[in-house]
């Protein structure tokens, strides 16, 4: 029969995992039902709970104290999920920029998962990134990060919101670095295409460059997306491989 200390510790670990899955990539999509997220968090809790040392379990005498500890776990899990999602958001931002430059901005679709309009190219690249992430066993990375967080900050352990914000803010730059690295090759080629169309417009004033330029830029962009697919896969995989170290550095800075 589990004791009250064990039940409270289990609840704290569950809240941390649930917050992570609700904010982080893969499970944060609104198309995924909430019961599925809860079941994933529960299964992860059962897997990670045995790693908590008995001396790290304690009983909170008051309801207010328990709510404060649950708030800490909620904050820490959300911070880990947000830091894990920076790479995916950077990839989607790169796809959005590519869609605008290719002329796809007029065919943005409504995404029910984010309740906003998203670029077709951005959505496609984000889905490819999720596929690559699962292909390289990235989900194991999340499990290791959550397990490390339990050792670094035990359930109900002291947590400074200021230290957490100070540690996570530098990681936000990863999103913009990813955007530049993923989108730069094709954006540069599209810029040269615009320059070439400008020269054509000056050389042949009778040509309607606007009408001709749209299919040309779309064609160039699609061809380059196919040609640079191996580079995209290698670059995204490299970012995923460095994600575990970034999450450990985040926890080390708390």
C-alpha positions as CSV (number, residue, x, y, z in Angstrom):
1,X,0.0,0.0,0.0
2,X,1.6,3.3,-1.1
3,X,2.2,5.9,1.6
4,X,1.1,9.5,1.5
5,X,4.7,10.6,0.8
6,X,4.8,8.3,-2.2
7,X,1.4,9.4,-3.5
8,X,2.4,13.1,-3.3
9,X,5.7,12.5,-5.0
10,X,4.0,10.6,-7.7
11,X,1.6,13.5,-8.2
12,X,4.4,16.0,-8.4
13,X,6.3,14.0,-11.0
14,X,3.0,13.5,-13.0
15,X,2.4,17.3,-13.1
16,X,5.9,17.9,-14.3
17,X,5.5,15.4,-17.1
18,X,2.0,16.6,-18.0
19,X,3.2,20.2,-18.2
20,X,6.1,19.2,-20.4
21,X,3.9,17.3,-22.9
22,X,1.3,20.1,-23.0
23,X,3.9,22.8,-23.9
24,X,6.7,20.9,-25.7
25,X,6.7,19.5,-29.2
26,X,5.0,16.4,-30.5
27,X,2.1,16.4,-28.0
28,X,1.4,20.1,-27.8
29,X,-0.7,20.0,-31.0
30,X,-4.3,20.8,-30.4
31,X,-5.3,18.0,-32.7
32,X,-4.0,15.5,-30.1
33,X,-6.8,14.9,-27.5
34,X,-6.1,15.8,-24.0
35,X,-6.6,12.3,-22.7
36,X,-3.8,11.1,-24.9
37,X,-1.5,13.7,-23.5
38,X,-2.5,12.7,-20.0
39,X,-1.9,9.0,-20.7
40,X,1.5,9.8,-22.2
41,X,2.4,11.8,-19.1
42,X,1.1,9.0,-16.8
43,X,3.1,6.4,-18.6
44,X,6.2,8.6,-18.4
45,X,5.6,9.1,-14.7
46,X,5.4,5.4,-14.1
47,X,8.7,5.0,-15.9
48,X,10.5,7.8,-14.1
49,X,9.0,7.5,-10.6
50,X,11.3,4.6,-9.5
51,X,14.3,6.9,-10.2
52,X,13.3,9.2,-7.3
53,X,15.3,8.4,-4.2
54,X,13.3,7.6,-1.0
55,X,15.0,10.4,0.9
56,X,13.7,12.9,-1.7
57,X,10.1,12.0,-0.8
58,X,8.3,14.0,1.8
59,X,4.8,14.8,3.0
60,X,3.4,18.3,2.7
61,X,1.2,19.0,5.8
62,X,-1.1,21.7,4.2
63,X,-3.1,22.0,1.0
64,X,-1.6,25.4,0.3
65,X,1.9,24.0,0.5
66,X,1.0,21.2,-1.9
67,X,-0.5,23.7,-4.4
68,X,2.8,25.7,-4.3
69,X,4.8,22.6,-5.0
70,X,2.5,21.7,-7.9
71,X,3.0,25.2,-9.3
72,X,6.7,24.8,-9.2
73,X,6.5,21.5,-11.1
74,X,4.1,23.1,-13.6
75,X,6.6,25.9,-14.2
76,X,9.6,23.6,-14.6
77,X,7.8,21.2,-16.9
78,X,6.6,24.1,-19.1
79,X,10.1,25.6,-19.2
80,X,11.6,22.3,-20.4
81,X,8.8,21.9,-23.0
82,X,9.3,25.5,-24.2
83,X,13.1,25.1,-24.5
84,X,12.5,21.8,-26.5
85,X,10.2,23.5,-28.9
86,X,12.5,26.3,-29.9
87,X,14.1,24.2,-32.7
88,X,10.7,23.2,-34.1
89,X,9.5,26.8,-34.1
90,X,12.7,28.0,-35.8
91,X,12.1,25.4,-38.6
92,X,8.5,26.6,-39.0
93,X,9.6,30.2,-39.1
94,X,12.1,29.4,-41.9
95,X,9.4,27.7,-43.9
96,X,7.1,30.7,-43.4
97,X,9.8,33.0,-44.8
98,X,10.4,30.7,-47.7
99,X,6.6,30.6,-48.4
100,X,6.5,34.4,-48.5
101,X,9.5,34.7,-50.8
102,X,8.1,32.0,-53.1
103,X,4.7,33.7,-53.4
104,X,2.8,31.2,-51.2
105,X,1.8,33.9,-48.7
106,X,-1.6,34.2,-50.5
107,X,-2.4,30.5,-50.0
108,X,-1.8,30.4,-46.2
109,X,-4.2,27.9,-44.6
110,X,-5.9,28.0,-41.2
111,X,-4.2,25.7,-38.8
112,X,-6.6,24.5,-36.1
113,X,-3.7,23.3,-33.9
114,X,-2.4,26.9,-33.5
115,X,-5.7,28.8,-34.2
116,X,-3.9,30.9,-36.8
117,X,-2.9,31.1,-40.4
118,X,0.3,29.2,-41.2
119,X,2.4,28.9,-44.3
120,X,2.1,25.7,-46.3
121,X,5.8,25.4,-46.6
122,X,6.3,26.1,-42.9
123,X,3.8,23.4,-41.9
124,X,5.4,21.0,-44.3
125,X,8.9,21.6,-42.9
126,X,7.7,21.3,-39.3
127,X,6.1,17.9,-40.1
128,X,9.3,16.8,-41.8
129,X,11.2,17.9,-38.7
130,X,8.9,15.8,-36.4
131,X,9.4,12.8,-38.6
132,X,13.2,13.2,-38.5
133,X,13.0,13.7,-34.8
134,X,11.3,10.4,-34.3
135,X,13.5,8.7,-36.8
136,X,16.7,9.6,-34.7
137,X,14.9,8.5,-31.5
138,X,14.5,12.0,-30.3
139,X,11.7,10.9,-28.0
140,X,14.3,9.1,-25.9
141,X,16.0,12.4,-25.5
142,X,12.9,13.8,-23.8
143,X,12.8,10.9,-21.4
144,X,16.4,11.4,-20.5
145,X,15.9,15.1,-20.0
146,X,13.0,14.5,-17.7
147,X,14.9,11.9,-15.8
148,X,17.9,14.3,-15.4
149,X,15.5,17.0,-14.3
150,X,14.3,14.8,-11.4
151,X,17.9,14.4,-10.3
152,X,18.8,18.1,-10.7
153,X,15.5,19.4,-9.2
154,X,13.8,16.6,-7.1
155,X,10.0,16.7,-6.9
156,X,9.0,19.6,-4.9
157,X,12.5,21.0,-4.8
158,X,13.4,24.6,-4.5
159,X,13.0,26.5,-7.8
160,X,13.7,30.1,-8.5
161,X,11.6,31.6,-11.3
162,X,14.3,34.3,-11.9
163,X,17.0,31.7,-12.3
164,X,14.8,29.7,-14.6
165,X,14.1,32.7,-16.8
166,X,17.7,33.7,-16.8
167,X,18.7,30.2,-18.0
168,X,16.0,29.8,-20.7
169,X,16.2,33.3,-22.3
170,X,19.6,32.6,-24.0
171,X,18.1,29.5,-25.5
172,X,15.5,31.5,-27.3
173,X,18.3,32.6,-29.7
174,X,18.4,29.0,-30.9
175,X,15.1,29.6,-32.7
176,X,16.4,32.5,-34.8
177,X,19.7,30.7,-35.5
178,X,17.8,27.7,-36.8
179,X,15.6,29.9,-38.9
180,X,18.6,31.5,-40.6
181,X,20.5,28.2,-41.1
182,X,17.5,26.4,-42.5
183,X,16.2,29.1,-44.7
184,X,19.4,30.9,-45.8
185,X,20.4,28.7,-48.9
186,X,16.9,28.9,-50.5
187,X,16.3,32.6,-49.5
188,X,19.7,33.5,-51.1
189,X,18.7,31.7,-54.3
190,X,15.3,33.4,-54.4
191,X,17.0,36.8,-53.9
192,X,19.2,36.1,-56.9
193,X,16.1,35.1,-58.8
194,X,14.5,38.4,-58.0
195,X,17.6,40.2,-59.1
196,X,17.7,38.3,-62.4
197,X,14.0,39.2,-63.0
198,X,14.8,42.8,-62.3
199,X,17.5,42.7,-65.0
200,X,15.0,41.1,-67.4
201,X,12.5,43.8,-66.7
202,X,15.0,46.5,-67.6
203,X,16.1,44.6,-70.7
204,X,12.6,43.7,-71.9
205,X,10.2,46.4,-70.7
206,X,7.3,44.8,-72.7
207,X,7.4,41.7,-70.5
208,X,5.1,41.6,-67.5
209,X,7.7,40.4,-65.0
210,X,5.2,40.2,-62.2
211,X,3.1,37.6,-64.0
212,X,6.2,35.7,-65.2
213,X,8.0,36.0,-61.9
214,X,5.5,34.3,-59.7
215,X,5.6,30.8,-61.4
216,X,9.4,31.2,-61.9
217,X,10.0,31.8,-58.2
218,X,7.6,29.0,-57.2
219,X,9.4,26.6,-59.5
220,X,12.8,27.6,-58.3
221,X,11.7,27.4,-54.7
222,X,10.2,23.9,-55.1
223,X,13.2,22.6,-57.0
224,X,15.6,23.9,-54.3
225,X,13.4,22.4,-51.6
226,X,14.0,19.0,-53.2
227,X,17.7,19.6,-53.9
228,X,18.5,20.8,-50.4
229,X,16.4,18.1,-48.7
230,X,19.6,16.2,-47.6
231,X,21.1,19.4,-46.2
232,X,17.9,20.1,-44.4
233,X,17.8,16.6,-42.9
234,X,21.5,16.8,-41.8
235,X,21.1,20.3,-40.3
236,X,17.9,19.5,-38.4
237,X,19.4,16.2,-37.1
238,X,22.4,18.2,-35.9
239,X,20.2,20.6,-34.0
240,X,18.3,17.7,-32.4
241,X,21.6,16.1,-31.3
242,X,22.5,19.2,-29.5
243,X,19.1,19.6,-27.9
244,X,19.9,17.3,-25.0
245,X,23.0,19.2,-24.0
246,X,21.0,22.5,-24.1
247,X,18.3,21.0,-21.8
248,X,21.0,19.8,-19.4
249,X,22.6,23.2,-19.5
250,X,19.2,24.8,-18.8
251,X,18.8,22.5,-15.7
252,X,22.3,23.2,-14.6
253,X,21.7,26.9,-14.6
254,X,18.8,26.7,-12.3
